[in-house]
Amino acid sequence: MVDEATQKTLDAEEHHKSYVGIMRATGEVILPLVMAMAVFFVNLVLANGFLIALVGGVITYLLVFFVVRVFFSHH
C-alpha cells in the first residue's frame, strides 16, 4: 500500500493536470467562441448585415484564440 505522503503527491499532480486541461479548453474554445458570438450579435443588432457580422465574429474568434494560445504557451 502506498503511504499517505506519496498518495497526496499523486493526487496533487492529478488535480493540477485536470486544472490545466480545463483552463486550456476554456481559454482556447469557450472564451473565443463567446466573444465571437457577442461581436456577431452586436453587429446584427446594429444592422451591419449578416456577412459583416459573420466576418467580425470569425476575426474575433481567431484573434482571441491566438492571444490565448500565446498566453498559455508561457505556462
PDB file with one MODEL, atoms N, CA, C and O in Angstrom:
MODEL        1
ATOM      1  N   MET A   1       0.841  -1.178   0.000  1.00  0.00           N
ATOM      2  CA  MET A   1       0.000   0.000   0.000  1.00  0.00           C
ATOM      3  C   MET A   1       0.894   1.252   0.000  1.00  0.00           C
ATOM      4  O   MET A   1       1.937   1.293   0.652  1.00  0.00           O
ATOM      5  N   VAL A   2       0.461   2.244  -0.733  1.00  0.00           N
ATOM      6  CA  VAL A   2       1.231   3.476  -0.870  1.00  0.00           C
ATOM      7  C   VAL A   2       1.014   4.333   0.377  1.00  0.00           C
ATOM      8  O   VAL A   2      -0.106   4.475   0.867  1.00  0.00           O
ATOM      9  N   ASP A   3       2.116   4.899   0.878  1.00  0.00           N
ATOM     10  CA  ASP A   3       1.959   5.716   2.082  1.00  0.00           C
ATOM     11  C   ASP A   3       1.208   7.015   1.766  1.00  0.00           C
ATOM     12  O   ASP A   3       1.036   7.383   0.604  1.00  0.00           O
ATOM     13  N   GLU A   4       0.775   7.684   2.805  1.00  0.00           N
ATOM     14  CA  GLU A   4      -0.115   8.842   2.666  1.00  0.00           C
ATOM     15  C   GLU A   4       0.547  10.013   1.940  1.00  0.00           C
ATOM     16  O   GLU A   4      -0.109  10.675   1.136  1.00  0.00           O
ATOM     17  N   ALA A   5       1.810  10.285   2.196  1.00  0.00           N
ATOM     18  CA  ALA A   5       2.502  11.412   1.557  1.00  0.00           C
ATOM     19  C   ALA A   5       2.616  11.198   0.055  1.00  0.00           C
ATOM     20  O   ALA A   5       2.420  12.129  -0.726  1.00  0.00           O
ATOM     21  N   THR A   6       2.930   9.982  -0.345  1.00  0.00           N
ATOM     22  CA  THR A   6       3.033   9.673  -1.772  1.00  0.00           C
ATOM     23  C   THR A   6       1.674   9.801  -2.446  1.00  0.00           C
ATOM     24  O   THR A   6       1.571  10.316  -3.560  1.00  0.00           O
ATOM     25  N   GLN A   7       0.640   9.334  -1.773  1.00  0.00           N
ATOM     26  CA  GLN A   7      -0.710   9.414  -2.334  1.00  0.00           C
ATOM     27  C   GLN A   7      -1.146  10.876  -2.487  1.00  0.00           C
ATOM     28  O   GLN A   7      -1.777  11.227  -3.484  1.00  0.00           O
ATOM     29  N   LYS A   8      -0.823  11.719  -1.525  1.00  0.00           N
ATOM     30  CA  LYS A   8      -1.167  13.140  -1.624  1.00  0.00           C
ATOM     31  C   LYS A   8      -0.438  13.798  -2.776  1.00  0.00           C
ATOM     32  O   LYS A   8      -1.004  14.644  -3.468  1.00  0.00           O
ATOM     33  N   THR A   9       0.807  13.421  -2.987  1.00  0.00           N
ATOM     34  CA  THR A   9       1.570  13.968  -4.108  1.00  0.00           C
ATOM     35  C   THR A   9       0.953  13.554  -5.437  1.00  0.00           C
ATOM     36  O   THR A   9       0.824  14.374  -6.346  1.00  0.00           O
ATOM     37  N   LEU A  10       0.577  12.298  -5.551  1.00  0.00           N
ATOM     38  CA  LEU A  10      -0.059  11.812  -6.781  1.00  0.00           C
ATOM     39  C   LEU A  10      -1.396  12.503  -7.012  1.00  0.00           C
ATOM     40  O   LEU A  10      -1.726  12.863  -8.142  1.00  0.00           O
ATOM     41  N   ASP A  11      -2.167  12.690  -5.938  1.00  0.00           N
ATOM     42  CA  ASP A  11      -3.449  13.387  -6.064  1.00  0.00           C
ATOM     43  C   ASP A  11      -3.249  14.833  -6.501  1.00  0.00           C
ATOM     44  O   ASP A  11      -3.991  15.338  -7.344  1.00  0.00           O
ATOM     45  N   ALA A  12      -2.253  15.495  -5.934  1.00  0.00           N
ATOM     46  CA  ALA A  12      -1.983  16.883  -6.298  1.00  0.00           C
ATOM     47  C   ALA A  12      -1.578  16.998  -7.763  1.00  0.00           C
ATOM     48  O   ALA A  12      -2.003  17.925  -8.453  1.00  0.00           O
ATOM     49  N   GLU A  13      -0.762  16.067  -8.240  1.00  0.00           N
ATOM     50  CA  GLU A  13      -0.362  16.088  -9.653  1.00  0.00           C
ATOM     51  C   GLU A  13      -1.566  15.862 -10.562  1.00  0.00           C
ATOM     52  O   GLU A  13      -1.695  16.513 -11.599  1.00  0.00           O
ATOM     53  N   GLU A  14      -2.442  14.946 -10.176  1.00  0.00           N
ATOM     54  CA  GLU A  14      -3.641  14.669 -10.981  1.00  0.00           C
ATOM     55  C   GLU A  14      -4.573  15.879 -10.992  1.00  0.00           C
ATOM     56  O   GLU A  14      -5.137  16.212 -12.034  1.00  0.00           O
ATOM     57  N   HIS A  15      -4.738  16.532  -9.857  1.00  0.00           N
ATOM     58  CA  HIS A  15      -5.586  17.724  -9.800  1.00  0.00           C
ATOM     59  C   HIS A  15      -4.993  18.850 -10.637  1.00  0.00           C
ATOM     60  O   HIS A  15      -5.729  19.594 -11.287  1.00  0.00           O
ATOM     61  N   HIS A  16      -3.675  18.981 -10.626  1.00  0.00           N
ATOM     62  CA  HIS A  16      -3.025  20.018 -11.432  1.00  0.00           C
ATOM     63  C   HIS A  16      -3.234  19.746 -12.923  1.00  0.00           C
ATOM     64  O   HIS A  16      -3.509  20.671 -13.687  1.00  0.00           O
ATOM     65  N   LYS A  17      -3.106  18.496 -13.337  1.00  0.00           N
ATOM     66  CA  LYS A  17      -3.343  18.140 -14.741  1.00  0.00           C
ATOM     67  C   LYS A  17      -4.777  18.446 -15.142  1.00  0.00           C
ATOM     68  O   LYS A  17      -5.018  18.964 -16.232  1.00  0.00           O
ATOM     69  N   SER A  18      -5.730  18.132 -14.275  1.00  0.00           N
ATOM     70  CA  SER A  18      -7.136  18.414 -14.558  1.00  0.00           C
ATOM     71  C   SER A  18      -7.371  19.916 -14.670  1.00  0.00           C
ATOM     72  O   SER A  18      -8.060  20.378 -15.579  1.00  0.00           O
ATOM     73  N   TYR A  19      -6.796  20.672 -13.741  1.00  0.00           N
ATOM     74  CA  TYR A  19      -6.956  22.119 -13.741  1.00  0.00           C
ATOM     75  C   TYR A  19      -6.397  22.733 -15.022  1.00  0.00           C
ATOM     76  O   TYR A  19      -7.048  23.561 -15.657  1.00  0.00           O
ATOM     77  N   VAL A  20      -5.194  22.323 -15.393  1.00  0.00           N
ATOM     78  CA  VAL A  20      -4.570  22.867 -16.603  1.00  0.00           C
ATOM     79  C   VAL A  20      -5.396  22.497 -17.840  1.00  0.00           C
ATOM     80  O   VAL A  20      -5.566  23.321 -18.739  1.00  0.00           O
ATOM     81  N   GLY A  21      -5.900  21.282 -17.888  1.00  0.00           N
ATOM     82  CA  GLY A  21      -6.722  20.862 -19.029  1.00  0.00           C
ATOM     83  C   GLY A  21      -8.012  21.656 -19.124  1.00  0.00           C
ATOM     84  O   GLY A  21      -8.411  22.065 -20.215  1.00  0.00           O
ATOM     85  N   ILE A  22      -8.664  21.877 -18.000  1.00  0.00           N
ATOM     86  CA  ILE A  22      -9.910  22.642 -18.002  1.00  0.00           C
ATOM     87  C   ILE A  22      -9.653  24.087 -18.392  1.00  0.00           C
ATOM     88  O   ILE A  22     -10.398  24.655 -19.191  1.00  0.00           O
ATOM     89  N   MET A  23      -8.618  24.683 -17.841  1.00  0.00           N
ATOM     90  CA  MET A  23      -8.301  26.067 -18.168  1.00  0.00           C
ATOM     91  C   MET A  23      -7.914  26.222 -19.640  1.00  0.00           C
ATOM     92  O   MET A  23      -8.288  27.203 -20.283  1.00  0.00           O
ATOM     93  N   ARG A  24      -7.176  25.268 -20.163  1.00  0.00           N
ATOM     94  CA  ARG A  24      -6.777  25.335 -21.572  1.00  0.00           C
ATOM     95  C   ARG A  24      -8.005  25.212 -22.480  1.00  0.00           C
ATOM     96  O   ARG A  24      -8.150  25.975 -23.435  1.00  0.00           O
ATOM     97  N   ALA A  25      -8.879  24.261 -22.187  1.00  0.00           N
ATOM     98  CA  ALA A  25     -10.086  24.087 -23.004  1.00  0.00           C
ATOM     99  C   ALA A  25     -10.985  25.315 -22.916  1.00  0.00           C
ATOM    100  O   ALA A  25     -11.539  25.756 -23.922  1.00  0.00           O
ATOM    101  N   THR A  26     -11.127  25.859 -21.726  1.00  0.00           N
ATOM    102  CA  THR A  26     -11.954  27.044 -21.559  1.00  0.00           C
ATOM    103  C   THR A  26     -11.354  28.229 -22.306  1.00  0.00           C
ATOM    104  O   THR A  26     -12.073  28.969 -22.977  1.00  0.00           O
ATOM    105  N   GLY A  27     -10.068  28.408 -22.195  1.00  0.00           N
ATOM    106  CA  GLY A  27      -9.421  29.548 -22.835  1.00  0.00           C
ATOM    107  C   GLY A  27      -9.337  29.437 -24.335  1.00  0.00           C
ATOM    108  O   GLY A  27      -9.461  30.440 -25.038  1.00  0.00           O
ATOM    109  N   GLU A  28      -9.129  28.233 -24.842  1.00  0.00           N
ATOM    110  CA  GLU A  28      -8.922  28.069 -26.287  1.00  0.00           C
ATOM    111  C   GLU A  28     -10.207  27.825 -27.058  1.00  0.00           C
ATOM    112  O   GLU A  28     -10.224  27.993 -28.277  1.00  0.00           O
ATOM    113  N   VAL A  29     -11.282  27.433 -26.389  1.00  0.00           N
ATOM    114  CA  VAL A  29     -12.520  27.142 -27.113  1.00  0.00           C
ATOM    115  C   VAL A  29     -13.659  28.051 -26.653  1.00  0.00           C
ATOM    116  O   VAL A  29     -14.248  28.768 -27.462  1.00  0.00           O
ATOM    117  N   ILE A  30     -13.964  28.023 -25.380  1.00  0.00           N
ATOM    118  CA  ILE A  30     -15.145  28.714 -24.878  1.00  0.00           C
ATOM    119  C   ILE A  30     -14.993  30.234 -24.938  1.00  0.00           C
ATOM    120  O   ILE A  30     -15.882  30.919 -25.444  1.00  0.00           O
ATOM    121  N   LEU A  31     -13.898  30.762 -24.438  1.00  0.00           N
ATOM    122  CA  LEU A  31     -13.699  32.216 -24.425  1.00  0.00           C
ATOM    123  C   LEU A  31     -13.744  32.821 -25.832  1.00  0.00           C
ATOM    124  O   LEU A  31     -14.475  33.789 -26.040  1.00  0.00           O
ATOM    125  N   PRO A  32     -12.994  32.292 -26.804  1.00  0.00           N
ATOM    126  CA  PRO A  32     -13.087  32.873 -28.154  1.00  0.00           C
ATOM    127  C   PRO A  32     -14.488  32.731 -28.753  1.00  0.00           C
ATOM    128  O   PRO A  32     -14.955  33.623 -29.461  1.00  0.00           O
ATOM    129  N   LEU A  33     -15.153  31.613 -28.470  1.00  0.00           N
ATOM    130  CA  LEU A  33     -16.493  31.404 -29.018  1.00  0.00           C
ATOM    131  C   LEU A  33     -17.479  32.414 -28.452  1.00  0.00           C
ATOM    132  O   LEU A  33     -18.275  32.986 -29.197  1.00  0.00           O
ATOM    133  N   VAL A  34     -17.437  32.638 -27.157  1.00  0.00           N
ATOM    134  CA  VAL A  34     -18.362  33.586 -26.527  1.00  0.00           C
ATOM    135  C   VAL A  34     -18.104  35.001 -27.036  1.00  0.00           C
ATOM    136  O   VAL A  34     -19.044  35.739 -27.330  1.00  0.00           O
ATOM    137  N   MET A  35     -16.842  35.376 -27.138  1.00  0.00           N
ATOM    138  CA  MET A  35     -16.542  36.722 -27.628  1.00  0.00           C
ATOM    139  C   MET A  35     -16.937  36.889 -29.095  1.00  0.00           C
ATOM    140  O   MET A  35     -17.430  37.945 -29.492  1.00  0.00           O
ATOM    141  N   ALA A  36     -16.721  35.853 -29.894  1.00  0.00           N
ATOM    142  CA  ALA A  36     -17.110  35.918 -31.306  1.00  0.00           C
ATOM    143  C   ALA A  36     -18.627  36.021 -31.447  1.00  0.00           C
ATOM    144  O   ALA A  36     -19.130  36.766 -32.287  1.00  0.00           O
ATOM    145  N   MET A  37     -19.345  35.274 -30.626  1.00  0.00           N
ATOM    146  CA  MET A  37     -20.810  35.359 -30.675  1.00  0.00           C
ATOM    147  C   MET A  37     -21.283  36.745 -30.259  1.00  0.00           C
ATOM    148  O   MET A  37     -22.238  37.269 -30.833  1.00  0.00           O
ATOM    149  N   ALA A  38     -20.631  37.343 -29.271  1.00  0.00           N
ATOM    150  CA  ALA A  38     -21.003  38.692 -28.845  1.00  0.00           C
ATOM    151  C   ALA A  38     -20.797  39.692 -29.983  1.00  0.00           C
ATOM    152  O   ALA A  38     -21.666  40.524 -30.246  1.00  0.00           O
ATOM    153  N   VAL A  39     -19.663  39.611 -30.648  1.00  0.00           N
ATOM    154  CA  VAL A  39     -19.396  40.518 -31.775  1.00  0.00           C
ATOM    155  C   VAL A  39     -20.406  40.272 -32.899  1.00  0.00           C
ATOM    156  O   VAL A  39     -20.916  41.219 -33.497  1.00  0.00           O
ATOM    157  N   PHE A  40     -20.688  39.013 -33.179  1.00  0.00           N
ATOM    158  CA  PHE A  40     -21.636  38.664 -34.230  1.00  0.00           C
ATOM    159  C   PHE A  40     -23.013  39.271 -33.951  1.00  0.00           C
ATOM    160  O   PHE A  40     -23.597  39.916 -34.822  1.00  0.00           O
ATOM    161  N   PHE A  41     -23.529  39.065 -32.740  1.00  0.00           N
ATOM    162  CA  PHE A  41     -24.873  39.554 -32.444  1.00  0.00           C
ATOM    163  C   PHE A  41     -24.929  41.070 -32.295  1.00  0.00           C
ATOM    164  O   PHE A  41     -25.944  41.680 -32.630  1.00  0.00           O
ATOM    165  N   VAL A  42     -23.871  41.683 -31.804  1.00  0.00           N
ATOM    166  CA  VAL A  42     -23.846  43.150 -31.749  1.00  0.00           C
ATOM    167  C   VAL A  42     -23.894  43.719 -33.160  1.00  0.00           C
ATOM    168  O   VAL A  42     -24.603  44.693 -33.413  1.00  0.00           O
ATOM    169  N   ASN A  43     -23.147  43.120 -34.076  1.00  0.00           N
ATOM    170  CA  ASN A  43     -23.188  43.589 -35.468  1.00  0.00           C
ATOM    171  C   ASN A  43     -24.560  43.373 -36.095  1.00  0.00           C
ATOM    172  O   ASN A  43     -25.008  44.193 -36.896  1.00  0.00           O
ATOM    173  N   LEU A  44     -25.228  42.287 -35.744  1.00  0.00           N
ATOM    174  CA  LEU A  44     -26.576  42.076 -36.264  1.00  0.00           C
ATOM    175  C   LEU A  44     -27.544  43.111 -35.705  1.00  0.00           C
ATOM    176  O   LEU A  44     -28.388  43.630 -36.436  1.00  0.00           O
ATOM    177  N   VAL A  45     -27.428  43.412 -34.419  1.00  0.00           N
ATOM    178  CA  VAL A  45     -28.321  44.400 -33.799  1.00  0.00           C
ATOM    179  C   VAL A  45     -28.081  45.791 -34.386  1.00  0.00           C
ATOM    180  O   VAL A  45     -29.017  46.574 -34.545  1.00  0.00           O
ATOM    181  N   LEU A  46     -26.833  46.088 -34.702  1.00  0.00           N
ATOM    182  CA  LEU A  46     -26.519  47.381 -35.305  1.00  0.00           C
ATOM    183  C   LEU A  46     -26.869  47.437 -36.786  1.00  0.00           C
ATOM    184  O   LEU A  46     -26.600  48.439 -37.449  1.00  0.00           O
ATOM    185  N   ALA A  47     -27.461  46.381 -37.303  1.00  0.00           N
ATOM    186  CA  ALA A  47     -27.910  46.298 -38.699  1.00  0.00           C
ATOM    187  C   ALA A  47     -26.758  46.478 -39.678  1.00  0.00           C
ATOM    188  O   ALA A  47     -26.895  47.173 -40.685  1.00  0.00           O
ATOM    189  N   ASN A  48     -25.621  45.850 -39.380  1.00  0.00           N
ATOM    190  CA  ASN A  48     -24.488  45.898 -40.291  1.00  0.00           C
ATOM    191  C   ASN A  48     -24.554  44.820 -41.361  1.00  0.00           C
ATOM    192  O   ASN A  48     -23.722  44.800 -42.267  1.00  0.00           O
ATOM    193  N   GLY A  49     -25.502  43.949 -41.274  1.00  0.00           N
ATOM    194  CA  GLY A  49     -25.653  42.892 -42.261  1.00  0.00           C
ATOM    195  C   GLY A  49     -25.040  41.589 -41.770  1.00  0.00           C
ATOM    196  O   GLY A  49     -24.127  41.571 -40.944  1.00  0.00           O
ATOM    197  N   PHE A  50     -25.576  40.502 -42.311  1.00  0.00           N
ATOM    198  CA  PHE A  50     -25.150  39.181 -41.865  1.00  0.00           C
ATOM    199  C   PHE A  50     -23.687  38.900 -42.205  1.00  0.00           C
ATOM    200  O   PHE A  50     -22.953  38.353 -41.382  1.00  0.00           O
ATOM    201  N   LEU A  51     -23.262  39.270 -43.408  1.00  0.00           N
ATOM    202  CA  LEU A  51     -21.893  38.968 -43.842  1.00  0.00           C
ATOM    203  C   LEU A  51     -20.857  39.701 -42.982  1.00  0.00           C
ATOM    204  O   LEU A  51     -19.859  39.109 -42.572  1.00  0.00           O
ATOM    205  N   ILE A  52     -21.091  40.973 -42.713  1.00  0.00           N
ATOM    206  CA  ILE A  52     -20.154  41.727 -41.876  1.00  0.00           C
ATOM    207  C   ILE A  52     -20.144  41.172 -40.456  1.00  0.00           C
ATOM    208  O   ILE A  52     -19.091  41.097 -39.822  1.00  0.00           O
ATOM    209  N   ALA A  53     -21.318  40.783 -39.957  1.00  0.00           N
ATOM    210  CA  ALA A  53     -21.398  40.200 -38.621  1.00  0.00           C
ATOM    211  C   ALA A  53     -20.628  38.888 -38.562  1.00  0.00           C
ATOM    212  O   ALA A  53     -19.918  38.625 -37.591  1.00  0.00           O
ATOM    213  N   LEU A  54     -20.762  38.073 -39.585  1.00  0.00           N
ATOM    214  CA  LEU A  54     -20.064  36.792 -39.636  1.00  0.00           C
ATOM    215  C   LEU A  54     -18.552  36.988 -39.723  1.00  0.00           C
ATOM    216  O   LEU A  54     -17.796  36.323 -39.015  1.00  0.00           O
ATOM    217  N   VAL A  55     -18.120  37.882 -40.572  1.00  0.00           N
ATOM    218  CA  VAL A  55     -16.688  38.158 -40.710  1.00  0.00           C
ATOM    219  C   VAL A  55     -16.117  38.714 -39.401  1.00  0.00           C
ATOM    220  O   VAL A  55     -15.030  38.321 -38.977  1.00  0.00           O
ATOM    221  N   GLY A  56     -16.845  39.618 -38.773  1.00  0.00           N
ATOM    222  CA  GLY A  56     -16.399  40.156 -37.485  1.00  0.00           C
ATOM    223  C   GLY A  56     -16.292  39.078 -36.420  1.00  0.00           C
ATOM    224  O   GLY A  56     -15.353  39.075 -35.623  1.00  0.00           O
ATOM    225  N   GLY A  57     -17.256  38.159 -36.405  1.00  0.00           N
ATOM    226  CA  GLY A  57     -17.216  37.057 -35.446  1.00  0.00           C
ATOM    227  C   GLY A  57     -16.038  36.128 -35.683  1.00  0.00           C
ATOM    228  O   GLY A  57     -15.375  35.713 -34.733  1.00  0.00           O
ATOM    229  N   VAL A  58     -15.773  35.800 -36.931  1.00  0.00           N
ATOM    230  CA  VAL A  58     -14.659  34.904 -37.262  1.00  0.00           C
ATOM    231  C   VAL A  58     -13.323  35.567 -36.924  1.00  0.00           C
ATOM    232  O   VAL A  58     -12.437  34.928 -36.357  1.00  0.00           O
ATOM    233  N   ILE A  59     -13.184  36.829 -37.266  1.00  0.00           N
ATOM    234  CA  ILE A  59     -11.937  37.541 -36.954  1.00  0.00           C
ATOM    235  C   ILE A  59     -11.728  37.617 -35.438  1.00  0.00           C
ATOM    236  O   ILE A  59     -10.617  37.421 -34.946  1.00  0.00           O
ATOM    237  N   THR A  60     -12.790  37.898 -34.720  1.00  0.00           N
ATOM    238  CA  THR A  60     -12.690  37.946 -33.258  1.00  0.00           C
ATOM    239  C   THR A  60     -12.303  36.592 -32.696  1.00  0.00           C
ATOM    240  O   THR A  60     -11.443  36.509 -31.819  1.00  0.00           O
ATOM    241  N   TYR A  61     -12.927  35.528 -33.189  1.00  0.00           N
ATOM    242  CA  TYR A  61     -12.604  34.184 -32.703  1.00  0.00           C
ATOM    243  C   TYR A  61     -11.121  33.869 -32.918  1.00  0.00           C
ATOM    244  O   TYR A  61     -10.440  33.410 -32.002  1.00  0.00           O
ATOM    245  N   LEU A  62     -10.635  34.115 -34.119  1.00  0.00           N
ATOM    246  CA  LEU A  62      -9.234  33.802 -34.425  1.00  0.00           C
ATOM    247  C   LEU A  62      -8.274  34.653 -33.602  1.00  0.00           C
ATOM    248  O   LEU A  62      -7.272  34.142 -33.100  1.00  0.00           O
ATOM    249  N   LEU A  63      -8.565  35.936 -33.459  1.00  0.00           N
ATOM    250  CA  LEU A  63      -7.695  36.815 -32.689  1.00  0.00           C
ATOM    251  C   LEU A  63      -7.625  36.372 -31.228  1.00  0.00           C
ATOM    252  O   LEU A  63      -6.536  36.260 -30.664  1.00  0.00           O
ATOM    253  N   VAL A  64      -8.777  36.123 -30.620  1.00  0.00           N
ATOM    254  CA  VAL A  64      -8.790  35.716 -29.214  1.00  0.00           C
ATOM    255  C   VAL A  64      -8.148  34.342 -29.054  1.00  0.00           C
ATOM    256  O   VAL A  64      -7.429  34.109 -28.082  1.00  0.00           O
ATOM    257  N   PHE A  65      -8.393  33.435 -29.986  1.00  0.00           N
ATOM    258  CA  PHE A  65      -7.803  32.099 -29.924  1.00  0.00           C
ATOM    259  C   PHE A  65      -6.279  32.181 -29.890  1.00  0.00           C
ATOM    260  O   PHE A  65      -5.640  31.531 -29.062  1.00  0.00           O
ATOM    261  N   PHE A  66      -5.694  32.976 -30.785  1.00  0.00           N
ATOM    262  CA  PHE A  66      -4.239  33.071 -30.838  1.00  0.00           C
ATOM    263  C   PHE A  66      -3.660  33.827 -29.643  1.00  0.00           C
ATOM    264  O   PHE A  66      -2.566  33.499 -29.184  1.00  0.00           O
ATOM    265  N   VAL A  67      -4.366  34.822 -29.135  1.00  0.00           N
ATOM    266  CA  VAL A  67      -3.902  35.528 -27.937  1.00  0.00           C
ATOM    267  C   VAL A  67      -3.886  34.567 -26.752  1.00  0.00           C
ATOM    268  O   VAL A  67      -2.938  34.571 -25.967  1.00  0.00           O
ATOM    269  N   VAL A  68      -4.918  33.750 -26.616  1.00  0.00           N
ATOM    270  CA  VAL A  68      -4.966  32.790 -25.523  1.00  0.00           C
ATOM    271  C   VAL A  68      -3.880  31.737 -25.690  1.00  0.00           C
ATOM    272  O   VAL A  68      -3.256  31.343 -24.705  1.00  0.00           O
ATOM    273  N   ARG A  69      -3.638  31.274 -26.906  1.00  0.00           N
ATOM    274  CA  ARG A  69      -2.568  30.287 -27.146  1.00  0.00           C
ATOM    275  C   ARG A  69      -1.213  30.854 -26.733  1.00  0.00           C
ATOM    276  O   ARG A  69      -0.414  30.155 -26.109  1.00  0.00           O
ATOM    277  N   VAL A  70      -0.950  32.099 -27.071  1.00  0.00           N
ATOM    278  CA  VAL A  70       0.316  32.721 -26.689  1.00  0.00           C
ATOM    279  C   VAL A  70       0.405  32.841 -25.174  1.00  0.00           C
ATOM    280  O   VAL A  70       1.466  32.607 -24.595  1.00  0.00           O
ATOM    281  N   PHE A  71      -0.688  33.200 -24.534  1.00  0.00           N
ATOM    282  CA  PHE A  71      -0.696  33.328 -23.078  1.00  0.00           C
ATOM    283  C   PHE A  71      -0.387  31.989 -22.412  1.00  0.00           C
ATOM    284  O   PHE A  71       0.432  31.930 -21.495  1.00  0.00           O
ATOM    285  N   PHE A  72      -1.037  30.909 -22.868  1.00  0.00           N
ATOM    286  CA  PHE A  72      -0.829  29.614 -22.240  1.00  0.00           C
ATOM    287  C   PHE A  72       0.484  28.966 -22.652  1.00  0.00           C
ATOM    288  O   PHE A  72       0.915  28.019 -21.994  1.00  0.00           O
ATOM    289  N   SER A  73       1.132  29.428 -23.698  1.00  0.00           N
ATOM    290  CA  SER A  73       2.409  28.831 -24.099  1.00  0.00           C
ATOM    291  C   SER A  73       3.513  29.212 -23.125  1.00  0.00           C
ATOM    292  O   SER A  73       4.548  28.546 -23.087  1.00  0.00           O
ATOM    293  N   HIS A  74       3.323  30.257 -22.344  1.00  0.00           N
ATOM    294  CA  HIS A  74       4.319  30.667 -21.360  1.00  0.00           C
ATOM    295  C   HIS A  74       4.161  29.969 -20.027  1.00  0.00           C
ATOM    296  O   HIS A  74       4.971  30.156 -19.120  1.00  0.00           O
ATOM    297  N   HIS A  75       3.129  29.173 -19.911  1.00  0.00           N
ATOM    298  CA  HIS A  75       2.881  28.485 -18.642  1.00  0.00           C
ATOM    299  C   HIS A  75       3.731  27.245 -18.539  1.00  0.00           C
ATOM    300  O   HIS A  75       3.662  26.531 -17.539  1.00  0.00           O
TER     301      HIS A  75
ENDMDL
END
